[in-house]
Amino acid sequence: MAFSSAASYMFERFCWITFAVPIWYTAMVKPLYFGHLTYWTLALHTVYFTVDKASPHAKVAIYLLHGASFCGAMAVFIGYSFISLGGMYRFGSWTAWENAVGAAAGTVTHDRQFSECAPNKIYEHLWPLIALILDTRLSRVSLQTAYANAWPKLTMLFGLGLYLGYGLCWEAYSKATKGKDKGSSLIVYQQPTEFGSSYIFSRLGMSAEGVPEDFVFVNTQKLLLIGFAAIMYGLVVSPLQAKASSDKAKGGKKGGKKA
């Protein structure tokens, strides 16, 4: 138990460093990267990994941050996978699309090669997924204690809702700072015209008048992000909560028999 607790604590601190240092560096040197939801989510992970989940005072922080951070990591990973496919379809290769996204955002001033681009994207999108899954495994005792009285589906919905609200704040910020056109997700992520509302509605023989150009794309992506995050939460986090509730019920029965 002591070794497990120490390993969990050390992993929390390690993860915090891997998020905090790049985030602070990016904020100081390349602040335009925060025009992307990815970097807002990395900032969320940075705050989450300040929490010592073994602390008896961490329950509220766990409820507020663990689910949102976990769901955010899953959502960003699947969301990036989705827009990568759209980008490769439009530009012919993943690297060409990534350079186009960076050029549109003003964060890339030269054509990057795959060897330069790939490590950064692995860090931004795959590392958080790995970190949150390992963190949940290593901190299972602390999480079971925090979630002992919780209904798994309710905490999942709470985490999803918090991250969805966070994402909507980014969406509003993006459109407010760049304008409705340049702040559109289709423009920010350089997606093909076939993903636009006008194209999709025309194919269905319908008028897209008054419908935002990114309406279909954004809401389809939200469903994909929420769905994948919910599945992963159900596979990784919910079993811990179910076990915690089961253990507590067994403890109650034993106590009743003893009395």
LUMLO-147393 format. One record per residue (C-alpha): residue number from 1; residue in one letter; x, z, y negated. Coordinates in pm, whole numbers, m for minus. Each point is the difference from the previous one (the first is absolute). Layout:
% LUMLO-147393
resi:resn:east:up:north
NUM:A:X:Z:Y
...
% end
This chain:
% LUMLO-147393
resi:resn:east:up:north
1:M:0:0:0
2:A:278:92:m243
3:F:186:m325:76
4:S:m319:m202:m44
5:S:m70:168:m335
6:A:356:m63:m120
7:A:m13:m364:110
8:S:m330:m47:m180
9:Y:134:156:m320
10:M:321:m204:6
11:F:m194:m320:61
12:E:m230:78:m294
13:R:301:45:m228
14:F:166:m315:136
15:C:m313:m205:m63
16:W:m35:143:m350
17:I:353:m116:m84
18:T:m65:m348:143
19:F:m303:m35:m226
20:A:97:198:m310
21:V:343:m155:m66
22:P:m115:m366:15
23:I:m316:81:m196
24:W:191:167:m284
25:Y:261:m276:m3
26:T:m272:m267:m10
27:A:m185:180:m280
28:M:317:17:m209
29:V:143:m346:72
30:K:m285:m224:121
31:P:m328:149:m128
32:L:m188:m331:44
33:Y:m8:68:375
34:F:m269:258:m73
35:G:m232:m291:m68
36:H:m40:m12:380
37:L:m216:235:207
38:T:294:38:238
39:Y:199:199:m254
40:W:m297:212:m100
41:T:m32:85:370
42:L:372:79:31
43:A:m47:242:m290
44:L:m288:162:192
45:H:227:44:304
46:T:264:158:m225
47:V:m248:264:m115
48:Y:m131:59:354
49:F:346:67:142
50:T:59:279:m252
51:V:m246:206:207
52:D:142:248:251
53:K:m282:m23:252
54:A:118:312:185
55:S:m76:211:m307
56:P:m316:213:27
57:H:m85:m115:m354
58:A:16:m373:80
59:K:m353:m50:135
60:V:m153:m141:m320
61:A:298:m228:m61
62:I:m22:m128:359
63:Y:m371:m79:m39
64:L:60:m182:m329
65:L:318:m188:86
66:H:51:m46:374
67:G:m304:m217:68
68:A:44:m206:m315
69:S:371:m54:65
70:F:m55:m83:367
71:C:m283:m242:m73
72:G:201:m151:m286
73:A:297:m71:225
74:M:m222:m170:259
75:A:m197:m193:m262
76:V:306:m132:m185
77:F:159:m115:325
78:I:m303:m198:120
79:G:m78:m122:m352
80:Y:352:m133:m44
81:S:m18:m169:340
82:F:m322:m172:m107
83:I:125:m125:m337
84:S:327:m110:163
85:L:m199:m241:216
86:G:m179:m133:m308
87:G:329:m29:m187
88:M:175:m185:282
89:Y:m296:m238:25
90:R:28:m77:m373
91:F:379:m17:m42
92:G:114:m104:346
93:S:224:300:70
94:W:m3:375:m40
95:T:310:8:m220
96:A:m132:m271:m235
97:W:m325:194:m37
98:E:182:329:m66
99:N:209:m167:m271
100:A:m317:m141:m157
101:V:m164:345:m6
102:G:311:150:m161
103:A:23:m280:m255
104:A:m367:39:m96
105:A:47:376:m45
106:G:326:m39:m191
107:T:187:212:254
108:V:209:m279:155
109:T:228:m222:m206
110:H:169:m196:281
111:D:m94:m152:334
112:R:71:263:262
113:Q:108:m84:352
114:F:m168:151:306
115:S:293:240:54
116:E:m47:144:m350
117:C:m377:12:2
118:A:m78:125:351
119:P:162:349:m15
120:N:m186:81:m320
121:K:m335:m108:141
122:I:59:189:324
123:Y:63:313:m206
124:E:m305:m52:m222
125:H:m253:m81:273
126:L:124:98:346
127:W:198:318:m67
128:P:m300:190:m145
129:L:m204:m81:312
130:I:281:127:225
131:A:61:306:m219
132:L:m365:110:m9
133:I:m49:m43:376
134:L:320:194:81
135:D:m86:264:m260
136:T:m343:50:156
137:R:159:39:344
138:L:274:239:m115
139:S:m235:206:m217
140:R:m282:10:254
141:V:m5:381:22
142:S:m28:40:m378
143:L:m261:m274:m23
144:Q:m201:150:286
145:T:2:333:m183
146:A:m110:m159:m328
147:Y:m270:m212:163
148:A:m120:267:246
149:N:m350:24:m147
150:A:m29:m362:m106
151:W:m220:m273:139
152:P:236:m293:84
153:K:m233:m273:m124
154:L:m58:182:m328
155:T:371:45:m71
156:M:57:m365:86
157:L:m269:m108:m245
158:F:143:236:m260
159:G:351:m147:36
160:L:m132:m356:m4
161:G:m215:75:m303
162:L:286:155:m194
163:Y:229:m296:67
164:L:m276:m251:m76
165:G:m57:174:m334
166:Y:375:m8:m63
167:G:7:m373:76
168:L:m295:m64:m232
169:C:191:178:m278
170:W:293:m237:59
171:E:m236:m299:m4
172:A:m151:110:m331
173:Y:348:68:m144
174:S:124:m343:112
175:K:m286:m185:m166
176:A:14:216:m313
177:T:373:m54:m55
178:K:25:m366:109
179:G:m346:m128:m86
180:K:m278:m91:243
181:D:164:m328:99
182:K:366:100:38
183:G:m105:340:137
184:S:m199:m166:277
185:S:133:78:346
186:L:6:m374:71
187:I:249:m45:m284
188:V:199:320:53
189:Y:52:m83:368
190:Q:16:m380:m41
191:Q:m271:m80:251
192:P:m131:m350:78
193:T:m292:m149:m195
194:E:m195:m8:327
195:F:m30:380:m26
196:G:m178:m27:m336
197:S:m372:69:m35
198:S:m75:m342:m154
199:Y:157:m184:296
200:I:m170:218:265
201:F:m341:m14:m169
202:S:25:m378:m42
203:R:72:m38:370
204:L:m317:197:68
205:G:m198:m218:m242
206:M:m47:287:m244
207:S:82:50:m366
208:A:271:252:m92
209:E:m110:23:m362
210:G:52:352:m131
211:V:192:106:311
212:P:361:112:m61
213:E:245:m247:154
214:D:161:272:210
215:F:m328:165:105
216:V:m9:m129:360
217:F:374:44:52
218:V:13:354:m138
219:N:m299:127:195
220:T:107:m168:323
221:Q:340:161:m40
222:K:m156:340:m68
223:L:m200:m21:323
224:L:315:m95:190
225:L:204:283:m156
226:I:m268:264:53
227:G:m69:m116:355
228:F:364:6:110
229:A:67:333:m173
230:A:m306:153:169
231:I:111:m124:343
232:M:352:137:m44
233:Y:m132:332:m131
234:G:m227:22:303
235:L:290:m70:235
236:V:264:224:m160
237:V:m162:277:m205
238:S:m347:60:144
239:P:129:108:346
240:L:197:280:m168
241:Q:m313:123:m175
242:A:m206:m22:317
243:K:263:201:188
244:A:7:262:m276
245:S:m378:40:17
246:S:12:16:382
247:D:273:264:m2
248:K:m193:209:m249
249:A:m317:m24:211
250:K:191:106:312
251:G:149:291:m190
252:G:m345:107:m105
253:K:m129:m9:357
254:K:292:204:127
255:G:m54:254:m272
256:G:m369:22:90
257:K:74:56:370
258:K:257:264:m78
259:A:m243:189:m215
% end
